[in-house]
Amino acid sequence: MRVASVLVVTASLGIALAAAGPAVAQEGEAVETFVCESANDKHNECNYRSSGVVTVHVNRQLSRTRCVFNENWGTFDGGVWVDYGCRAEFVVRRPPQARPYRPTGGSLKTITCESRDQNLRECPVPGIVPGSVEVERQLSSARCIQGVSWGVSTGENRPEGIWVNMGCRATFAYTTRGGSFSPWGGTPADFELPCESLNGRWTHCNVPSVHLARVEQIAGNDACHVYKAWGVDDTGIWVRDNCQGAFRVRYRH
């Protein structure tokens, strides 16, 4: 069994039981379908022919065993793996158009805001546009979840700006009032991101627009080389079982 070190596709939970009717239609043109089967509950890998920016989904489940992304099926560069009895027909889709990548505008800026010792911290940003804010780069092993461990205050109960809590430390991209704002514009810079599983816990590290990026491991302890010790989902990188690694994220430019 191999661990895929590079990902150029995103996979989503397009799951449908065989008896439950057709799968929900996914965005984009279907360019290829193929069947991949885990026979006798064994690991299997199947390649597809399509290249470039594509997405892969379960189109039709063939097994009684439910196919669950990152549990018994997932993606690697150019293919799909299945395990533990998952058998399904997969569809490869090409997005209808290449979309730019992140919030931008005439006043696009970044700010680093850090929750130290699990405490609440407020980082004032006068004139911030709440809908423009996203995590540019997560710096903590604690997952930064909007509305839970980070958010935007509009000045009613707190100063205008970004707040973080529960150990979230990140660099945020945002724009301010008076500048043009488009929800899909600009290009994020490539970067390197540490992601660590502490005490064996599953940990998620957010990567903006990961479906438009290549992710590769550039460093890590021995635990990272165990099968399924790390992977990529449709919002970022996950690690588990004490894998402590560093990953390079490269966007299409």
C-alpha positions, 0 to 999 in steps of 0.5 A: 500500500502506498501513501500518495504524496501529491494531490491535484484533485479534490474529492467530495462526499458524493456518496449514494447507496446503490438502492438510494437512487442516482447520486446528486449531480456535481458541478462541472462536465463529466469527462470520464467514468470508471469502476474501482473495486476493493475485492475481498476487503483488500486495498486497490488503486485505479488510475484515470486518464484525465489530467489537469484540474479535475474533481472525482466523486462517487457516481454510483456505489456498487457494494453493500459496504458504504464508500466513505471518503478518506475512510475506505476510498480516496484520491492520489495524483491521477487515480483513486484508491479503495479499501475495506470492501468499497466498490463504486463507479467514479466520475471525473469532472472538469470545472466549468471554468477556472476560477480565481482563488481568494478574496481580493480588492484594492485594499487586500491585506493580511494580518496574523492573529494568535490565540496564546495559551488557548485564550481569546485574542482580538486583532482590531482591523478598522473598516474590515469587510466581514465576508472578505476574510479567510484563513490565508495560512494556519500556523497552529496545530489547533484547527482554526474553525470559523465561528468556533475558534475564529471570527470577525467582529463588526464593532457592536460588542468588540472592536472591528476586526478578527478574533481568535480563541482555543489556540487558533493561530493564523494569517488572515486575508481580508479587505476593508471598506472603500476598496473593490471586493470580489469573492474570487480574485487574486492568486495565493502565494505558495507556502509551507505548512506544518501539520502535526498529530499530537498524542495520536489525535486526528488533526486538520490544517486548513489550506485555502483553495486546496482543490487548485493546489498540489500538496506534497510532504517535504519533511516528517517523522517515521509515523508520517510514512505509515499508510493513511497517516496523512491526506488531503480533503476538500478543505486542507491537510489532515494527519493522525497517529502521531504524524508530524510533518511539513507540507508544501502547497503549490498553486497553479499560476 
